[in-house]
């Protein structure tokens, strides 16, 4: 009985693991219209507290940074969603996350001079979240 429970838990974990990896890949290669749905799904996932999300945190952060580096191609709503995903990633702990903190903050700081006030406001919030991170 215990083996079947452990086995089914492992299958569920493998399934969730594959879904997160697929979502990370979707973020990296999504087209403009698909990006919004990927980002809203990612935002919902990041609000949950799964240890599996921690495993892919660096991949998620790098995908979001890549989107923000091309922010001139994105609309305001997409930028705000990406910024909120980065803000949610600030709660993750670990040496890998601490290493990319400087890169995230410098990328977000480029948006502090964006022409849209809502983007600037979201960027300020996210930068503050990353500075609070220990």
N, C-alpha and C positions, 0 to 999 in steps of 0.2 A: 504494500500500500504506500509506504513512504517513498519507495523508488519511483512509483508512478507519479506521485505528487512532485517530486524533485524533477523528474523527466519532463513533466508537463510545464513546470515553471521554467525549465531551460528552453523548451520550445517557444514559450511565450516571449522570453527574453531575446532569443534569436530573431523572432519575428519583429519585435519592437526595434531591435538593433538594425535590422535590414531596412525598416521604414525610416528610421532617422538618417541612415546613410543615404537612402534615396532622396530624402528631403534636402539634405546637404548638397547633393549633386544637382538637384533641381534648382536650388538657389544659385549655384555657380553658373548654370547654363540656361537659365530661364529667359524666355523672351519677355518683352515689356508687359504684355497682357497677362502672362502666366505668373509673373513675378509678384504681383499684388496678392494673389491667392496663396502662393508659397509663403510669402511674408506673414500673412495673417495666420496661417496654420502654424508657422514657426513661432510666432508671438504667443499663441495659445500653448504650445508645447513648452516654451521657455518659462511660462508662468507656473507650470507644474514642477514638482520637485523630484525628478527622477535622476538616479545616479547615471543612467545611460546618457542623458543629455550632457552630463559633465564630460563624458568620454569624447563627445563630438563638439564640445564648446569651442575649441581652437579652430576647427574646420568651419563652424558657423561664423565665428568672428572674422576669420579671413575672407569668407564669402561676402559678408556684409561690408567689410572694408573695401573689397574690390568693387562693389556696387557704388559705394560712396566716392571712390576715386573718380568714377565716371558720372558724377552727379549732374553734370550739365545735360546728360541724356535722359535723366529721370524727371518725372513730374513730382510735385510737392508731396502728394499723398504717399508715393513710394518712398521718398526720402524720409518722411516722418516714420513710416513703418520700419525701415532699416535702422534708423536711429533708436527706435524703441526696442528693437531686438538687441542692439548693442548695449543698450541700457540694462536690459534684463540679464545679459551675459555678465554684467559686472559683479553679480552675486556669486559667481562660481569661484572656487578657491583652487589653488594649486600653483606649482612653480611655472607651469606652461602659460597659465593665464597671466601671472605676474610679469612674465617676460614680454608679453605683447601689449601690456597696459600702455606703455609709452607710444607705441604705434597707433593704438586705438584713439588715445587722447589727441595726438597730433592730427589724425584724420578728422576727428570730430571738430577740432578747432578751426579747420578750414571752412566749416559750415557756419561758424559764428558770424560771418560776414555775408551770409546768403541774403538775397533780396527779399525773401519771404519771411515775415516775422514768425510764423508758426514753426518753420524749419529752424530758425535761430533759437527759438524758445526750447524746442525739443533737444537741440544740440547742447544747450546750456545745461539742461537737466541731465542728459547722458554724461557729459563731462564731469558734472558734480558727482554722479554715481560712481564713476571710475576713480575720482580722487578720493572718495570715501573708502573705496576698496582697500583693504590692508594687504 
